[in-house]
Amino acid sequence: MTIVLIGLGRIARYHIAALTATPLYCLCGLCDLHRTPLADAYPDLPFFTDYTALLDALHPDAAVIATPPATHLDVVESCLKRGVLPMVEKPLAETAEEGLRFFAPDLRGRYVPMHHTAYGEEMLWFAAHCPLRHIESVRMVLEDPYATPDGRIDPARYGLGGSWMDSAPNALAPLMQLLPLSSLSDIRLDHRTDPQCGLPYSSRLTARAGETEVEIAVHWETGRNSKQTFIEADGHHYVLHHSDQAVWCDGERLFAFDRQERLLRQYSNFYRLYPEGVPAPEELEQMYQIIYHQ
């Protein structure tokens, strides 16, 4: 499959490393508004500053869209007009109006969502080795050092859309592997917001899935970069430490993967396993209805 990368921001280096290491793909072009050091690092790859020119010149089979969320819809529609499969980074869009447009009949199921956290080594191992029968609770805690303790978000992070928009897909994609999102009820979403920019720096979702209690807590103000899921199930206490790529049960470490960094492994596994694990359109729509709190 020939593939291009549109958007050379912070996450792009992981896409490039994963794609160039996977023989199923041939990365044939890069695009960003301005030439970047990352583009200079791959002088043999054609570089464009206009994604439509890239698509028209190279005619790829697929395009990874890693631009800011507000641009995703336009880029996806341009790809589809040219018969190019769009692979879209999370979140699909910045607003509910644009995000739910992805589920209109003319777009539904015609693109590939990329939720890399579902492809962590710890997630794949846990799914294969720890079948769960009765889940009492799932608590997810996602921390990123993007704000001060008093809730002032780093202006360089404004483009992420705040704690919930940036992290909700990273939480809901793994949660989807534990229980159907359609089973969630009594959903409540609360934010603490930076008054300077109006974006949330801390978010908390609580819900129930039958008898299972669910909580997702996102914190940008703790100064840490840590992602963990705590599960009470079948009389055991499991910890999925996504940052460390490890699984613990009742205080005993069952699994650890430390041969490559987390994001590289997640993207490598996504590309290696595709199309396995990509949510069905109805499941994806349920995810984004929760994200937009519809």
N, C-alpha and C positions, 0 to 999 in steps of 0.2 A: 504494500500500500504506500503510495507516495503521499506525503503529508507536509504541511507548512505550519509555521508557528506565527501567529499574529499577536503581538504584544510581548515586549522584552523587559518586563518589570522584574520584581524581586523573585517571582516564582519560576521565571522562564528558564533559568539554568538547570532546574530539576527536570523540566520537560525535555530540554535538549539532551541532557545526560541519559535520561531513560530511553528516549527515542533512538539515539545513536547506538545504544547498547542492545537494542532489540532487533533481531534480523527480520521481523515481520514488517518493519517500517523503513521507508527511505525518506529522511528529512531532506527536502529539496529547496527550502526557501524560508527567509525570515522577514518580519515586518515590524516596524515601529514608526512613530511620528518623526523620530530623529535617530540618526545612527548612534549606537551605544557601544561601550567597550565590549559588551557581550557579542554584538555583531562582528566587531573587529577580531574577536577570538576565533571566528569561523570564516576566514576570508574566502573559502571555496564555496560558501553558500550564497546564492544571490540574495541581495538585501533590497527591500522596497520601503518607501515611506507612505505608500498608498496601498491599502489592502486590496482594493478592486484591481489595481494594476498587477499586483502579485497573483491574484486568482486568474486574471485573463492571460497573463504571460506563461504561467507554469501549469495550469490545468491540473491541480492535484486531486487525488481521491478524497482527501480529508483536510480539514484545517482545525488546529487547536486555537481556540479563542481565549487568550489570556489578557485581554484588554480590561479597562475598568468596567464594572457591571452596567453602568449607564449606556455603554456602547454595544452591549451584547446583542440586543435585538436587531439592530441595523446590520451588524456583521453576519449574524445568522441568516437573515433574509437574503443578503447578497450572496452568501455561499449557496443557499438552496436554489437561487435563480440560475446558478452556474453548474448545478449538479454536483456540488462539493458537500461532503458530509461534515456538518459542524460538530466539533467536540468542545463543549462550553464549560469553562471554569465556573466555580461557584462564586457567589450566588448567581442565578440566572439573570436577575435584573435588580435594579436598585429600588424600584417602586412596585407596589402591588399591581398597579394598572399594567405596567409592562411585563411583570413577572407572570401574571395570569394569562397574558396574551400568548405565552409559549404553549398554552394548552387549548388554544383555539383549533378548530378542525384542520386548518391549512398548515399548522406547525406541529401539532401533537404527534409525538413519536418519530419526528423526522430529524432529530438531533440527538447527540449523546451528552448527557450530563456527566461532569467529572467531579466526583466527591471522593477525593483521594484518601480521606481518613478511613473509609471502609475497607481499604486494601492494605492496612498495616499488617506487618508480620504477626503481631500479637492477636489481631482480629481473625486472621486466617487460621492461626493455630487454635485459638479458642473455639471457633466454629467447628473445627475438625475433631477436637479432643474433649470438649466439655459440653455435651448436650444437656440442656436444662429442661426440667419438667415443670416445676412450679417456681416462678419468680416472685419473690415478695416485694423487692424494691430495686430500682435502678437509679443511681445518682451519678451524674456526670459533672465534673468540675474542669473547666477550661480556663487557663490563665495565660495572659500575654502581657508583656511589660510595655504597654502602649499609653499608659496614663500615670499621672502622679498620684500619691496616696490621697490627695484632696480632690481627685476626680478631674484633673485637667488633662485632656487628651493631647498627645503630641501632634502638632499640626501636620507633620509628615504622614500621619495615619488617618487624616480626615477622609481620604479617598476610600477607605475600607468600609465606610458607612456606619461605623459604630459597632459596639460589642456584639449586639444580637445579629445584625445582618452579616457580619464577617464570620461569626462562630456557629450560628445555628445550623448551617448545612454540615459543618464538621461534627456536630453532635447528633443530628437527626439521621445522618447516613449510617453510622454504626448502630444507633438505637433501632433502626429499621431491621437490622439483622437479629435483634433480640425479641422484638414483638412488632405486630403490625401497627403502623401509625393510625390506621383507621379505628383502632380500638381505644385510642386516647379520648378521654372525656374530662370534664371539669377543668379545662385548660385555663390557666391563669398566667399572665406574662407581666412582669414588673421590671421597670428600669430605673437606674439612677443616671442622671444626665448632666453632662458638662454644660453649664449655662452659657459658656463662651461660644460654643459651636452648635449647641442643640442636639448633639449626638450622645447616645448612651455609652457610658464607660463600664457599666455593670448591669447585667441582666439576669433574671431568674424566671424560669418556667416551671410550674408545677402542674401535674396532671395525674390521672389514674388510667390504668388499662385493665379493666376488670378489678381484680384484687391486688394488682401491682401498683405500687406508688412510684411515680416518676418525677425526678427533679433534674433540671439542667441549670447549672450556675456558671455564668461567664464573668470573669473579672479581668479588667485591664489595669487595675490600680495596685495590684499586689507586688509588682516588680519582678514577678516570676514568669517563666515560660514552662508551663506544665499542663499536661492533659491526662486525666485519669477518669476511669469509670469504676464505680463500686457497685457490686451486685450481691444481693442476698437471695440465694436460691437453693432449694433442696437441702437446707440445713447447713449451707456453706457460705463463707464470705469470700467473694472473688474480687480481686483488684486487677483491672486491665490498665497498665501504665503505658499509655500510648507514647509518651515522650521517650521512655526507656525501652519501648518495644518488648515488654515483659508481661507475664501473667503470674499472679500470686493466688493461692488458695489457702485460707486459714493460716496466713503468715508464712507459708512455704512457697518458695519460688518454683513454679512448674516449668516456665519457659522464659528464655531471654534470647534476643537477637541483637548483636552489637557489631556486626561486620560492616554495616553501612548506615549512614544517617537516615533518620526517620522519613523525611520527605522524599528522599531519593528512592527508598524502598517502596513507599506508597505509590509513587508514580510509575516506578518500574513494574510493580505488580499490576497496576491498572492496565498498562499497555500490554503486558504479557498475557493477562487473563481475558482481556476484552474479546467478545462481548459479555462474558460471564459476570454476573453481579450487577449489571446495569439495571436499575429499577424500572419496572413497567411504567408506562405513562400515568396510569391511575395512582400508583404508589408515589411517583414523583409529584403529582399534583397535590396529594395529601400532604407531602412534606412542605411544599411551598404555601399551601393554605395555612399551615402552622407558622411558618416563617413570617408570613405577612399578617398573621393573626386574623384570618378571615372567618 
